[in-house]
Amino acid sequence: MKQAIELNVNGEPHTALVDSRETLLDTLRYKLGHMGPKEGCGNGNCGACTVVLNDAVVNACLVFAVEAAGADVTTVEGVAAEGNLHPVQQAFIEHGALQCGFCTPGFIMSAKALLERNPNPSEPEIRLAISGNLCRCTGYDKIVRAIQAASQALSQTA
Amino acid sequence: MAEYNVIGTSLAKVDAPERVTGKATYGADLDLPGMLWAKLVRSPHAHARIKQIDTSRAKALPGVKAVITAHDLPSLPKGATAPLVGEVSIDMSAIREIVMASDKARYHGQVVAAVAATDPFIAEEAAGLVDVDYEPLPVVEDVLQAMQPDAPLVHEDLHTLEEATQEKSDQPSNIATHMVYARGDVEAGFAAADAVVEKTYTTQMVHQGYLEPQACAARVEPNGRVTLWTSAQGHFTIRTQLVTLLGLPASQLKVVPMEIGGGFGGKALALFEPTAIVLAQKTSRPVKLVVSREEVLRATGPGAPAVITVKAGATQAGKITALTTTMRYDAGAFPGSPVARGLLVGLAPYKLDNMLAEGFDVLTNKPRVQAYRAPGGTPAAFAVEALMDALAAEIDVDPLAFRQKNAAEEGDTLPLGMPLNRIGLTQMLKQIETHPCWTSPLEGPQRGRGLALGYWIGGSFTSSAEVKINPDATASIFVGTVDLTGTRTTISQMVADELQLDPQDITITVGDTDSAPFADLSGGSRITYTMSAAAHQASQDVLTQLKERAAEKLKVSIAEVEYQAKRFWAKNDTRNEVSLAELARESVAWGSGPIIGKGSTTRMQPAHAYAAHVADVEVDPDTGKVTILRYTCFQDVGKAINPTQVEGQIQGGAVQGIGWALNEEYIFDNGELKNASLLDYRCPVALDLPMIETVLTEVPASEGPYGLRGVGEVPIVPPGAALANAIYRATGARLYELPMNPERIFWATRGNGANGSHETNGSGGA
């Protein structure tokens, strides 16, 4: 059963013909060419597909594409404004907060959303905010430090 | 040692920008025009004879383009091997059975057929329409049961290989290999001991937990050649296996490395690529094969579990007099557990004059294990390091002092026979003595501190590099080694210093098998180490070629040419100079042409890596839950080429070890995995952990231009025992089984732990 949906991805309007069983993640990746969100588990356990859907941080693998009809979606590809890296992205690079990088798009989205609702999070608040994102390479230490650094950088520019 | 400008600095990962913006292309990110989707059909039985496979219903489904079984793979003589790495070969007839079972399913989830269809939904539906007639057989799941003579046989025709004599047993058995390493006189050693402790330790099957499920795609080109894209740990290794498995010459097969979302040892074998290629050949369309997380956990090849008995004796003064160990490693359904590495890693930190080490490679109806970071090392070190802690306590010697009294040194012989070259174990242990993580008081109830050591031999084998000087005096590096987590950056740092260029003026490419120089797989902590030799040699080759051309222009001999900061000049006349820019520009226009430097290494000495972890824990007496208060990793890294990356390797490895120690385990029921999701197989999340402190020791390795040692493997080795020993000091209870989850700790602290499940447990003086 196919259905046409309209949605905005990173500010651009799109139309997609989607299967009723298709997830938003599959639509973003295979219909709209946004390969940034990754599928690590397909059932909401790893957070590699984290996107922002109408201001809510969601696992795109747990949203049916048809549910996203008319929605505004932000993926990791939409984070760097006009080619300038976001302070969270910059901090991940500077602090060595990624190794294989497969989980990184999800962490960037969770971290950015955290700092938007809580500009000065404590370490436990950071750890809680990213506890839905699995990373197997870093042990999280440098990710937490990168988010702390991004918080400082954002407060200095604010 | 020379001074460096780029080596030793924490240069940001050169490939980080594409990763933080979602632009890096991993295996599943490939989308080819006209592409079909493959889906695998898997056995619902852990042990069953395959009587018949009927693919007619699946083939009849609209959108299905091909259905294959093992009969569609080229036949392969039993025992056919392919080189895996260096001189180590792998039995490709076993790999063929893992790719697709022919006669028997030997583990739950083993592939028996595959389909290709126009979309993933149709492929999944078609997989469910493949009718397989199974005759279920008795399942053997436990390693100790599998070793019994009356156990169900995983392979009816497998006989035990006695490693020393190379003879095979008369009767078939689930014990694939038995090995013994001995020296000295253990009986006399135990007789000289004031205390002897013997225990048996058990670890469970675990998964590497790489975030990216395996993904590959294959396309048959108009000329019949095959292009394969895969996110594996070595595209040359995959090609070599495919040459044997599919009978394709290497010249007909181009393997393109995709970015890899973690491997940790679990992506070194061609388990999926043959299926994608055969489906592409059958359909004349590109085929993509991406496995699900459930398939990853069930059947891609986890880390080996083990049952390990250790017995050691020591004098009252704290000197080890004898040690015996029996290590039984579960290989899963085909031979090849890392038991020999277990024996090596467990015993390598110690001087052992009297030693008897015995290993068994045992088969069960479980998925065939693959390497997992320091393969074999974590179970072995859990057993040996927990036993050493108990032995030190028995003679009332401080655990650190006990290690210092018995620490291996340069010149000592490793348990498997090799002499140790330069190592930094003694220096590293000295650093712990005065570090606050060891000296600061740990107050409060239910709190304790534990120490454990780790070792990894460090990989060698073949690596190559090409360095090209571009016409504008920038440089391009070309390698065939897959970058798992940062080797593009470390290799660039080396070349930058050798050529005295800004890292911004250097680019590095991991090329496909048609274009890049050959390299063995990325694993075993070998890439930065072996690439240091290859990149150094390639850079020196470039400098030699440049100096030859400079000498010609300056009209002096090559020996008289000096180079610094992009300038060549004559030693005796500094005004007689030529710039790198001029030589680079001219190199592509006349003379002997472009400058390409080459470097290779096939065999370096091991760069032994030692580590020690100190853990502070608090145990909740009501629930048995462990909270890690502080965790510090000491490691001899030889030379940190990029300290931030070295720390990241150590932190990541330690946390994998912590997960193995406290949470992670495969739970089986008659061979079927019951926790095949990342919710039920629980890897550590950020909330479970403190910051992970790192303390680097730099004792240069015996070989290599910069003295570095591979750093990735060893940090996963110590956490099991470091935490077990800390839990003992917090609660008074010794744990003998991983993971030390709340339930096991709850019962252990109530005098009803895993201890006693094996009759060999017991301690006492000799």
Interface residues (C-beta under 8 A of the other chain):
Chain A: D19 R21 D26 R29 Y30 G33 H34 M35 G36 P37 K38 E39 G40 C41 G42 N43 N45 C46 A48 T75 V76 E77 V79 A80 L85 Q89 F92 I93 E94 H95 G96 L98 Q99 C100 G101 F102 C103 T104 P105 I108 P124 I126 R127 L128 I130 S131 G132 N133 L134 C135 R136 C137 T138 G139 Y140 D141 K142 I143 V144 R145
Chain B: S10 A12 K13 D15 A16 P17 R19 V20 T21 G22 K23 A24 T25 Y26 A28 D29 D31 D119 P120 F121 Q208 G209 Y210 L211 E212 P213 E259 I260 G261 G262 F264 S292 R293 L484 T485 G486 T644 Q645 E647 G648 Q649 Q651 G652 G653 A654 V655 Q656 S677 L678 L679 C683 P684 V685 A686 L687 L689 M691 I692
